[in-house]
Amino acid sequence: MVANRIVFRADASHAIGFGHVARTAALIEEVVESGGEPVVLFGGDELAVASWARDRNLEVIPQQWTVEQVVRLAEEMRPRAVVIDSPRLAAELAPRLAERGTRTVVVDDGGKLEIAADVVVNHNLHAPSLASTYPQMKRRLLGRRYLMLRREIRRFTRGSCRPMAGARLRVVVTFGGSDPVGATVRTLKLLPEDRPLELVVIAGPGFRDDEPLQSAACVARSLGHTVDIHRAPDDPGALFVSADAAICSAGGTLGELAYLGLPAIAYAIVRDQLAPARELARAGVIAGGGVWQDLDDDALRAELAAFLCDDLARAAVRQKALSTCDGDGPRRVVAEALY
């Protein structure tokens, strides 16, 4: 066994977004910091993954990794551990790695995993309640104590965002690395007319709706808003800390916003966001919390208007969110799961 070598396996694409590779990257950074040697096996949309990794100075081998290739690589490299982010990938890989005695760490969101592995990491707020749904895991690292934030966010101090309640709010609109449901375009068309906004729109590396986005931006401008579109920005944290509020999906971005102190209204746009969105809204950590596809335009317009026009409610959301994370999650995961 190579004591400091860790293999990471995750995918990113337009359909599943970039959340899995983003939080894996947070662990890769900590492994490097601790003197380890990461071997990064990312798949999915190879061109977008390669571009995303290059912008973050990550050495990645992007390709369509098969189970046999990963198992063979693990046999040859004899790493200290293999980290897998995805229940589907874990179901395929973990049993094969266990047969060979390879330490396996699974990163999950939903619970109800019957597979066996050495460690499961679920950094969602409600994860401690899922402990019994990982019956064959030897160790469970659950909750926002283990929130996996990248260094590009943690370079800002906790609570760096200081929202103002001025006449014109600066609002970030971001629906992950790909926005597979067209939420960005729809949001721009449904914003309230009675409060002018300074919109910072982030289109991730897998975003494809460029022409509809430009049309939606024209609609928003006609309502009195300003619109500044950023395509796969190198430093999203700098955009976050300069804002007063966010409209987003209920993925990994919410942890980043919570750490920075930016209040958000968020919606589940893919399956693994359903339970986290519901529980975060119930705890007052976000506004919204519904399933994007279940909301008609009138209901969504009303929720957005209520959030953007109620300064006191947003301030309460900020405080609740900020209290849930301290930014030390990646170090804890590496220390407790990998070494």
Secondary structure as GFF3:
##gff-version 3
##sequence-region A 1 339
A	DSSP	beta_strand	2	12	.	.	.	ID=ss1
A	DSSP	alpha_helix	19	33	.	.	.	ID=ss2
A	DSSP	beta_strand	37	44	.	.	.	ID=ss3
A	DSSP	alpha_helix	46	55	.	.	.	ID=ss4
A	DSSP	alpha_helix	67	77	.	.	.	ID=ss5
A	DSSP	beta_strand	79	85	.	.	.	ID=ss6
A	DSSP	alpha_helix	87	99	.	.	.	ID=ss7
A	DSSP	beta_strand	104	107	.	.	.	ID=ss8
A	DSSP	beta_strand	117	122	.	.	.	ID=ss9
A	DSSP	three_ten_helix	127	133	.	.	.	ID=ss10
A	DSSP	beta_strand	137	142	.	.	.	ID=ss11
A	DSSP	three_ten_helix	144	146	.	.	.	ID=ss12
A	DSSP	alpha_helix	151	154	.	.	.	ID=ss13
A	DSSP	beta_strand	169	174	.	.	.	ID=ss14
A	DSSP	alpha_helix	183	190	.	.	.	ID=ss15
A	DSSP	beta_strand	197	203	.	.	.	ID=ss16
A	DSSP	alpha_helix	210	222	.	.	.	ID=ss17
A	DSSP	beta_strand	226	231	.	.	.	ID=ss18
A	DSSP	alpha_helix	236	241	.	.	.	ID=ss19
A	DSSP	beta_strand	245	249	.	.	.	ID=ss20
A	DSSP	alpha_helix	253	260	.	.	.	ID=ss21
A	DSSP	beta_strand	264	268	.	.	.	ID=ss22
A	DSSP	three_ten_helix	271	273	.	.	.	ID=ss23
A	DSSP	alpha_helix	274	282	.	.	.	ID=ss24
A	DSSP	beta_strand	287	291	.	.	.	ID=ss25
A	DSSP	three_ten_helix	292	294	.	.	.	ID=ss26
A	DSSP	alpha_helix	297	309	.	.	.	ID=ss27
A	DSSP	alpha_helix	311	322	.	.	.	ID=ss28
A	DSSP	alpha_helix	329	333	.	.	.	ID=ss29
A	DSSP	pi_helix	334	338	.	.	.	ID=ss30
###
